[in-house]
Amino acid sequence: MQGCYLALTLAEGKEKIAEIGQNMTYMELSVHPSYMDAFISACFIPHTDMSLFPSLQK
C-alpha cells in the first residue's frame, strides 16, 4: 500500500504511471487458436500434455 501511496502522491510516480498507461498494448488472446488450445490444456491437473512434466510420468 505504501508503494501505491507514494506512486500517486509523488510527481515522479504520477509521471511513471502515465507513461506506463500510454505504452500498454491490448492483445485479445482468445482469437489465437494456439493460445486457446494451450490454455484449455493447462486448466486440467495434471496437465493434459504429460510430456511437459516428466516427473508425473513416474
N, C-alpha and C positions, 0 to 999 in steps of 0.2 A: 504494500500500500504506500509505503514511503516513496518508492520509486515513481509510482503514478503521480503522487502529490508533487514531487519535485519536477517531473516532466511537464506537468500542467502549470506550475507556478513560475518556473524559471523561463526567461525569454528563449534561451538556447533549446530548452526542452520543447517549447511550442514550435519553434522553427523545425526541429528534427521531426516532430510528429507530422507537421505539414508536408515536409519533404518525403517522408515515407508514404504518406497518403497519396501523393501525386505520382509516385513510382510504382504503385501497386498494379498488378495485372490480374485480371479475372480470366480463368480458364474453365469452361464447362466440361468437366472430365467425363460426365455421363454420356457424351456424344461420341467418345472414343471407344469402340468395341473392345479393344485390347485392355483398356483400363477396367471396364466393367467385368470382363472375364477374371482379371486378377483380383478385383475387389470381392466378387462373389466367392471365389476360391478361398480367399483369406478369411471369410466370415465363419468358416467351419473350424472347429477344433477337434481333432488335429486338422491341419491344412489339407485340402484335397490333393495337393501335389506333394506326396510324401518324399519325393527325391530332394526337395528343398530343405528337409530336416532329417539328415541321415541318422541321428540318434533315435528317432522314433521307429526306425525300421528294425531295431534290435528286439 
